Amino acid sequence: MLSTKHMSKKSKKMGQNEAPKRLSWDVPEYEQHVRDRKWYIIAALIGLALIAYAIFTHNYLFALIIVIIAFIIISRDSQTPLKVRFTIEDGGIRLGQKFYEYDKFKNFSVVFRPQDDIRNLYINFNNSVRPHLSIPLKGNDPMLVRSQLLRYMKEDLSRNDAPLSEGLGKMLKL
């Protein structure tokens, strides 16, 4: 749930809300996909085929990597993602215990397309090697989030869809 703090006394008296100094809500640590039995059978067949190929080509490190990936997917499925607090503050952005100053970010974009089940805030780092932050908006007002971030960062108006990597991850349930 979106929380707003530090409203001025004058705004409260007048019944008007100024832009809040802090916005925060809880987000899952990662998106958990619902996978059916068919998905696991197909994934197991692909994994076994890749392991067979790795052994045939004497690439044992590749076989080990496939086994580790399978282990990670299975172990993540048995857990519920933790809830992490996301907060937009005056000095930067806090995601759980990690704090990022605004100068670490290149820009942000809010993609709000409920018909396609896309309601996310995307924040890009200055360092292009780092992956972007993808924050679900949940039931929060995208315009309020946007107006708060515009005080500190540039907006990427060219993004109007989820990144390709996120779309593929959703489609493949990874």
C-alpha positions as CSV (number, residue, x, y, z in Angstrom):
1,M,0.0,0.0,0.0
2,L,1.3,3.5,-0.9
3,S,2.1,5.6,2.2
4,T,2.5,9.3,2.1
5,K,4.3,11.2,4.9
6,H,5.2,14.7,5.9
7,M,2.1,16.6,4.5
8,S,2.2,20.2,5.6
9,K,-0.3,21.5,8.2
10,K,-1.6,24.0,5.7
11,S,-2.3,21.3,3.1
12,K,-4.2,19.3,5.7
13,K,-6.3,22.3,6.7
14,M,-7.1,23.2,3.1
15,G,-7.9,19.5,2.2
16,Q,-5.3,19.6,-0.5
17,N,-2.4,17.2,-0.8
18,E,1.0,18.4,-1.8
19,A,3.5,16.0,-3.4
20,P,4.6,13.6,-0.6
21,K,8.2,13.6,0.4
22,R,8.2,9.8,0.7
23,L,6.4,7.1,-1.2
24,S,6.7,3.4,-0.2
25,W,5.1,0.1,-0.8
26,D,5.9,-3.6,-0.5
27,V,7.0,-5.6,-3.6
28,P,7.9,-9.2,-4.0
29,E,11.6,-10.0,-4.1
30,Y,11.1,-11.8,-7.5
31,E,8.1,-12.8,-9.6
32,Q,7.0,-16.3,-8.9
33,H,5.5,-18.1,-11.9
34,V,2.9,-20.8,-11.8
35,R,4.3,-23.8,-13.7
36,D,2.3,-26.9,-14.5
37,R,3.5,-30.4,-14.9
38,K,3.8,-30.0,-18.7
39,W,6.3,-27.1,-18.1
40,Y,8.5,-29.3,-15.9
41,I,8.4,-32.2,-18.4
42,I,9.5,-30.0,-21.2
43,A,12.2,-28.3,-19.1
44,A,13.5,-31.7,-18.0
45,L,13.7,-33.0,-21.6
46,I,15.6,-29.8,-22.7
47,G,17.9,-30.0,-19.7
48,L,18.7,-33.7,-20.3
49,A,19.3,-33.0,-24.0
50,L,21.7,-30.2,-23.1
51,I,23.5,-32.4,-20.6
52,A,23.8,-35.2,-23.2
53,Y,25.2,-32.7,-25.7
54,A,27.7,-31.4,-23.1
55,I,28.9,-34.8,-22.2
56,F,29.2,-35.8,-25.9
57,T,31.3,-32.7,-26.6
58,H,33.3,-33.2,-23.4
59,N,32.1,-29.9,-22.0
60,Y,31.6,-30.9,-18.4
61,L,31.5,-27.4,-17.1
62,F,28.4,-26.7,-19.3
63,A,26.8,-29.9,-17.9
64,L,27.4,-28.7,-14.4
65,I,25.9,-25.3,-15.2
66,I,22.7,-26.9,-16.5
67,V,22.5,-29.0,-13.3
68,I,23.0,-25.8,-11.1
69,I,20.3,-23.9,-13.1
70,A,17.9,-26.8,-12.6
71,F,18.6,-26.8,-8.9
72,I,18.1,-23.0,-8.6
73,I,14.7,-23.2,-10.4
74,I,13.5,-26.1,-8.3
75,S,14.6,-24.5,-5.0
76,R,13.0,-21.2,-5.9
77,D,9.7,-22.9,-6.7
78,S,9.6,-24.3,-3.2
79,Q,9.8,-20.9,-1.6
80,T,7.5,-17.9,-1.4
81,P,9.3,-14.6,-2.4
82,L,10.0,-12.3,0.5
83,K,8.2,-8.9,0.6
84,V,10.7,-6.1,0.2
85,R,9.9,-2.4,1.0
86,F,10.4,0.0,-1.9
87,T,10.8,3.6,-0.9
88,I,11.2,6.8,-2.9
89,E,13.0,9.3,-0.6
90,D,14.5,12.7,-0.9
91,G,18.1,11.4,-1.1
92,G,17.5,8.3,-3.2
93,I,15.7,5.0,-3.6
94,R,15.6,2.3,-1.0
95,L,14.9,-1.3,-2.0
96,G,14.8,-3.4,1.2
97,Q,18.1,-2.7,3.0
98,K,19.9,-1.4,-0.1
99,F,20.0,2.4,-0.7
100,Y,20.7,3.9,-4.1
101,E,21.4,7.6,-4.5
102,Y,19.8,9.3,-7.5
103,D,23.1,10.0,-9.2
104,K,23.5,6.2,-9.7
105,F,20.5,6.2,-12.0
106,K,20.3,7.2,-15.7
107,N,16.5,7.5,-16.0
108,F,13.1,5.9,-15.2
109,S,10.0,5.0,-17.0
110,V,6.5,4.1,-15.8
111,V,4.7,1.6,-18.0
112,F,1.1,1.3,-17.1
113,R,-0.9,-0.9,-19.5
114,P,-3.5,-2.8,-17.4
115,Q,-4.9,-4.5,-20.5
116,D,-1.6,-6.3,-21.0
117,D,-1.0,-6.8,-17.3
118,I,2.0,-4.4,-17.2
119,R,2.0,-2.0,-14.3
120,N,5.7,-1.4,-13.6
121,L,8.3,1.2,-12.7
122,Y,11.6,0.7,-14.6
123,I,14.7,2.4,-13.3
124,N,17.9,2.3,-15.4
125,F,21.4,2.6,-13.8
126,N,24.1,4.8,-15.2
127,N,26.3,1.7,-15.4
128,S,24.9,-0.2,-18.4
129,V,26.3,-3.5,-17.1
130,R,23.9,-3.4,-14.2
131,P,20.4,-4.7,-14.9
132,H,17.5,-2.3,-14.6
133,L,15.2,-2.3,-11.5
134,S,11.7,-3.5,-12.3
135,I,9.3,-2.5,-9.6
136,P,5.6,-3.6,-9.7
137,L,3.3,-0.6,-9.0
138,K,0.7,-2.8,-7.4
139,G,-2.3,-0.6,-6.7
140,N,-0.3,2.7,-6.6
141,D,-1.2,5.7,-8.7
142,P,1.4,5.7,-11.6
143,M,1.1,9.5,-12.0
144,L,1.9,10.1,-8.3
145,V,5.0,7.8,-8.6
146,R,6.0,9.6,-11.9
147,S,5.6,13.1,-10.4
148,Q,7.7,12.1,-7.4
149,L,10.5,10.7,-9.5
150,L,10.5,13.6,-11.9
151,R,11.8,15.8,-9.1
152,Y,15.1,13.8,-9.0
153,M,15.6,12.0,-12.4
154,K,15.0,12.2,-16.1
155,E,12.1,10.2,-17.6
156,D,12.6,7.8,-20.5
157,L,9.6,8.7,-22.6
158,S,10.6,6.3,-25.4
159,R,9.8,3.1,-23.3
160,N,6.2,2.2,-23.6
161,D,6.5,-1.6,-23.1
162,A,8.3,-4.0,-20.7
163,P,11.9,-4.9,-21.7
164,L,12.3,-7.9,-24.0
165,S,14.1,-9.8,-21.3
166,E,11.1,-9.4,-19.0
167,G,8.6,-10.4,-21.7
168,L,10.6,-13.6,-22.5
169,G,11.0,-14.4,-18.8
170,K,7.2,-14.2,-18.4
171,M,6.5,-16.2,-21.5
172,L,9.0,-19.0,-20.6
173,K,8.0,-18.7,-16.9
174,L,11.6,-18.3,-15.8
